[in-house]
């Protein structure tokens, strides 16, 4: 509080004022571009019209796409594209007029139909979304008509822009841009002919030049979008489906290194990718972004792969010689290391944020419980005042020392990756993965994450969580399905012998088994500890054992 006003309220007011200031700046630029003659009154009129249109667009974004308002750069990009599209139209109009004069056989009036105005809508559909592209098309079409003093041209520009935006929905290849340009050129030609028919000029010399110029937009739109798209992606740090598809290639250096250095983590990440992609559309997120994020969420394990059980291949655990606190620090470090590797590889910021958030601030419960047991055991062993100094030299473990640094998932994609990571890892402890047991495990793990408060800062609803459980159970049932016995082979006896070999002896002589728990670290669950904390009669481990 300051002077009776909350500081957060003042901060929000300043942010809103900056955003309205950005709108005023772009309204001034738009007014300057649409001027066909110099004068104070035309400029003020153009400025007020531009302000009106931009404020309507701004309110629409706040209502339907508020995530774009979290970054002022997105608002700036949208303003740049509005002003840039109209300016590009004027530049193309100037060159096309001179081309018509040079050729001589083309009507000068048809040059207006050759402006690649729909290129702006196509870029907005790729960089933002289709809803924003619709409103963008409406505003740019009106501004173009205002500049041309033509009441018919806005119809032509609007139809072409909508076609361009439609043609690149779910665009995952750059070749789709060529097809989108072709569709837009055809739509422009048909619309131009209809407008000539409306004006009673279909059977005139203007028809030939109009058809030629409208068809030429197929080439100009494709060229403009192909050149500007990577530029805007780089400058404004925007990730499109096209760039995500390139990261999906498992031959990327990071993924190849992960396969070689940490094969267990690599295969874990691929399965997590299958899980998140299956549930992505059900909760309204981009399936491609979800899968790519899952592929890279554990790349930090490249630094110390041997500290994670999926990469140990029967070797002695590195955690046997470490204190619980040091073990937890080694596990937590993979998040920080992953962020650093992602930045070095210049991965999109969206994926870096998901790497940072995919464990939230969850508790590494196994090592915390182990530290508590050691501390309580030390207190029990002390029987004389002479040994009291031993207890004073040992700090009592606190939960905050055994938690990930966070933050909690801020987006639905990050929450999906967190839940899929936990579910896939915990599914490894199922000895008899029947559909019922898998569904019970998925339900238990996701409920634990929800009750721990890890999903408080994302936009998932209870309905979304229910859908996620259903899809995760379905995919895991397919992955962990049973096979019929092969005649002449007795695999059950062999598996029992292998299981007996895997039993290790602990420092106190008790037998214990290694298990893959939620954070992928080496969790050695003693038989006595496992029986004491058993969550169900079907052999599922309790959430207190699962991080």
C-alpha positions, 0 to 999 in steps of 0.5 A: 500500500502507498497513499492508500492505493495498492502498489499492484493496482498502480502497476496495472494502471501504468501498464494499461496507460502504456498500452493505450499510448502504443495504440495512439502512436500507431493510430498516428502512423496509420493516419499519416499513411492513409493520407491522400492529400495534405491537410490538418482536417484530413489528418485529424479525421484519419487519426480518429478513425484509426483510434476507433478501429484500434481501440475496438481491436484492443478491447476484442483482444482483452476479451478473447485473447488476454494472453497477448496482453501479457507482453507489450511486444505482441501489441507492438507487433500487431501495430507494426503489422497493421501499419506495415500492411497498409504501407506495403499496399501503397508501395506495391500500388506505386510500382504496379501503376508504373508497370501498367504505364510501361506496358501500356496495354494494362488499365491503370485502374486494375493496378489496385487489385494487385496489392498483396494486402492479404499477406498481413492477415496470413502473417497474423494467422501464423504469428497470432491466431485465426481470431485475431486475423479476422479482426486484423483483416477488417481493420486493414480493409477499412484503412485501405478503402479510406486511403483509396476513397473506394467503397468497393475495395474493402470488400475485395481486401477483406475476402482475400485476407480471410482466405489467406488466414484460412489457408494457413490454419495449422500450417506446419510446412513452409510449402503450405505458404505457396498453397495459401498464396495460390488459394488467395490469388484464386479468391481475389480473382473471383471477388474482383470479377464479381465486383466488376459485375456489380459496377457494370464494368465486366465487359470492358478493358479493365477486366483483363488488367484486373484479372492479371493483377489479382492473379499475380497476388498469388506470387506476391503474397507468398513471397512477402510472407516467406521473407517476413515470417522468419524475420518477425519470429526472430525479432519478436521471439515468437514460435510458430508451428513451422519452427516447432516442427523443425525442433520435433526432428529427433536428429536435433543435436540436443536429442541425439546427445540425450539418446547417447548420454542418457538413453533412459531419459530420452525414451522417457521424454518420447513417451511423455511427448505421446501422453501430452499430445494425446491430451493437448487438444482436449484442454485447448492447447497446441499439440505440437507445442506440447510434444516438443516441450515434452521432448526437451523438458529433461535435457538438463539430465545430460549434465549428470545422467548417472544420477537418475535411475533410468540411465543407470543400467544396473550400476550402483547408485551414485546416491549411496555415497551422498547425504539426502540433501546432496542427493536432492541438490543433484536431482534439482539441478537438472532443471537449472541445467536444462534451462541453460542448455536450452538457452545455449541451443536457442530454443524458443522462450516458451519451451525454456519456461516449460523446462523451468516449470515442469516440476513447479516447487514440488517436494522431493519427498523420498530424500526428505523422508530419508533425511527425517528418518536419519535425524530421528534415528540419530536422536534415538541413538543418543543416550548420554549427554556426551553424545549431545554434540553429535545431534547439535552438529546435524541440522534438522531437515526442512521441507524448503531445502528439498523442494524444486525452485519453481515457479509453478506451471503458468500455462496449460502446456507446462501443467500437462508436461508436469503431469505426464512426466509424473505419471510416466515415471510412476507407471514404472513401479507397476508390477501388473499394469492392468487397465484398472491399476493404470487408471488408479495410478493416473488418478492418484498421481494427478490428484496428488499434484492438484492437492499439492497446489501445483496447478493453482497458477495455470488455467486448467479446469476440473473438466480439463483434469478429468479429460487428461486422466482419461487420455493418459490412462488410454495411452499408458494402457496401450504402452504397458499392454500384455503379450501372450506367452511364446510357446517353448519359452518360460519368461516368468522364471527368467524374470524372477531370477533377474528380479532376485539379482536386482535385490541389493543390500543396504548399509544396514543389511536390509534388502531394498529395490530400486524404483523409478519415481516421479522426478526420475531420480534413484529412489531405493525403497526398502521392503519394510518402508514399502509395506509400511506406506503401501497405498493400495492392496494392488501394490501401488506405492503411496504418494508419500513415496513419490515425489 
